[in-house]
Amino acid sequence: MHRNPVVRGLAASPEDWRWSSYRSYAYGEAGLVRINDWTWWEEKIRRSAG
């Protein structure tokens, strides 16, 4: 991953890094980093169309 916190010595494992997308990819959990979350755009499109 970009700027890997484990390689940089900031965390022992990816799941320990609060801002990591690891848990989203590995377990499908929602976290601080949104992965492929289009809900914001969908809502914006609905509002502008309506």
N, C-alpha and C positions, 0 to 999 in steps of 0.2 A: 504494500500500500504506500501511498505517497507520504513522505515524512514519517515513516514508521516509528512509533513511540518506543517499541521494543528495541529496535536497532539503535535508537538514539539514547537508550538507557533511561527513559522516562517512565516505563512500566515493565513489569516482569513478564506479562503476557497481554495479548491484544484485548481480551475481555476486561482487563483491569483498567484500561484507559477510558475515562469517562466519555471522551469525544470520538471514540472509535466506532466505525460502522460494522465492526466484527460481529456483534451480537445480532444485528439485523440480518446479515448474510448467513450466519451460522444457524440461528434459531428462529428467525422471522420475528424477533421481538422489536417493538417500537422503541426507539431511543432518542437521544438528543440529535443524532444525525439522521436526517430523512433520506431514505433510499427509494428512488422511484416512486415518490409520493406526489401524485398529480392532483390530489384533492383540492389544493389551493387554486390551481389553474382551472379546474373544472368549475368550481364555485364562481370564480371571476368571469368565466365565459357565460355561465347561466345568468349572472346578474346583468351583464352587458347586453345579452340577447332579449332580456325580458321586459 
